[in-house]
Amino acid sequence: MKMKILELERLNKLFFNVVHISILNIVIAASVITSFYSIPLHAEVQKEAETKIHKVYLLHHDFEFDFYTASPGDIIEIINQSDISHSVYIETPDEKIINIDEKLYVQTPGVSVRWKVPESGEFLLRCWIHPVIHATLLISEPID
């Protein structure tokens, strides 16, 4: 009987060691995979960190300011801080219309949308729902 108990204890220790080593191998593999895939993600975050982001606040029936400046490649983030919905679009210097977010035409209160400035020129920020809302966005070439 004592022999069977000793044999069971030995098998339990062996099983514990096998499980422990297996878990350790899984954790190591997960760490390697995570670090491998986080390198490109980290590079994307740094790349966006180098891009200048301009926050434009949309109040009840007006933008916070009537005039904004930025450079090509900058990001314009329009944040709806009013208690009503808006539908912001951009009119380009050659009078083309750009809906900032093709999937989200209406920006409900608290929602923000982003637009990357493609080129220099004078752009107009407007709202489809409230035509009285507008602001000028002057994009100038960066000084090197």
FENKAKA-V948783 format. One record per residue. N is the residue number from 1. RES is the residue in one small letter. OMEGA is omega in whole degrees, 0 to 359 (* if undefined). Layout:
n->N res->RES omega->OMEGA
n->N res->RES omega->OMEGA
This chain:
n->1 res->m omega->179
n->2 res->k omega->180
n->3 res->m omega->179
n->4 res->k omega->179
n->5 res->i omega->178
n->6 res->l omega->179
n->7 res->e omega->177
n->8 res->l omega->178
n->9 res->e omega->178
n->10 res->r omega->178
n->11 res->l omega->177
n->12 res->n omega->178
n->13 res->k omega->179
n->14 res->l omega->178
n->15 res->f omega->179
n->16 res->f omega->180
n->17 res->n omega->179
n->18 res->v omega->179
n->19 res->v omega->180
n->20 res->h omega->179
n->21 res->i omega->178
n->22 res->s omega->178
n->23 res->i omega->178
n->24 res->l omega->178
n->25 res->n omega->178
n->26 res->i omega->179
n->27 res->v omega->179
n->28 res->i omega->179
n->29 res->a omega->179
n->30 res->a omega->179
n->31 res->s omega->179
n->32 res->v omega->180
n->33 res->i omega->180
n->34 res->t omega->180
n->35 res->s omega->179
n->36 res->f omega->182
n->37 res->y omega->180
n->38 res->s omega->179
n->39 res->i omega->177
n->40 res->p omega->179
n->41 res->l omega->179
n->42 res->h omega->179
n->43 res->a omega->178
n->44 res->e omega->179
n->45 res->v omega->178
n->46 res->q omega->180
n->47 res->k omega->179
n->48 res->e omega->179
n->49 res->a omega->179
n->50 res->e omega->179
n->51 res->t omega->180
n->52 res->k omega->180
n->53 res->i omega->179
n->54 res->h omega->178
n->55 res->k omega->179
n->56 res->v omega->183
n->57 res->y omega->178
n->58 res->l omega->181
n->59 res->l omega->187
n->60 res->h omega->179
n->61 res->h omega->179
n->62 res->d omega->170
n->63 res->f omega->181
n->64 res->e omega->177
n->65 res->f omega->179
n->66 res->d omega->188
n->67 res->f omega->179
n->68 res->y omega->175
n->69 res->t omega->178
n->70 res->a omega->179
n->71 res->s omega->176
n->72 res->p omega->181
n->73 res->g omega->177
n->74 res->d omega->177
n->75 res->i omega->175
n->76 res->i omega->177
n->77 res->e omega->181
n->78 res->i omega->185
n->79 res->i omega->179
n->80 res->n omega->179
n->81 res->q omega->179
n->82 res->s omega->178
n->83 res->d omega->177
n->84 res->i omega->179
n->85 res->s omega->177
n->86 res->h omega->176
n->87 res->s omega->187
n->88 res->v omega->173
n->89 res->y omega->182
n->90 res->i omega->175
n->91 res->e omega->184
n->92 res->t omega->178
n->93 res->p omega->179
n->94 res->d omega->173
n->95 res->e omega->173
n->96 res->k omega->180
n->97 res->i omega->177
n->98 res->i omega->170
n->99 res->n omega->188
n->100 res->i omega->180
n->101 res->d omega->183
n->102 res->e omega->181
n->103 res->k omega->187
n->104 res->l omega->182
n->105 res->y omega->181
n->106 res->v omega->177
n->107 res->q omega->178
n->108 res->t omega->180
n->109 res->p omega->179
n->110 res->g omega->182
n->111 res->v omega->176
n->112 res->s omega->177
n->113 res->v omega->181
n->114 res->r omega->178
n->115 res->w omega->179
n->116 res->k omega->183
n->117 res->v omega->185
n->118 res->p omega->188
n->119 res->e omega->178
n->120 res->s omega->179
n->121 res->g omega->180
n->122 res->e omega->181
n->123 res->f omega->177
n->124 res->l omega->174
n->125 res->l omega->182
n->126 res->r omega->178
n->127 res->c omega->179
n->128 res->w omega->185
n->129 res->i omega->184
n->130 res->h omega->184
n->131 res->p omega->180
n->132 res->v omega->181
n->133 res->i omega->177
n->134 res->h omega->175
n->135 res->a omega->179
n->136 res->t omega->178
n->137 res->l omega->181
n->138 res->l omega->181
n->139 res->i omega->180
n->140 res->s omega->178
n->141 res->e omega->179
n->142 res->p omega->177
n->143 res->i omega->181
n->144 res->d omega->*
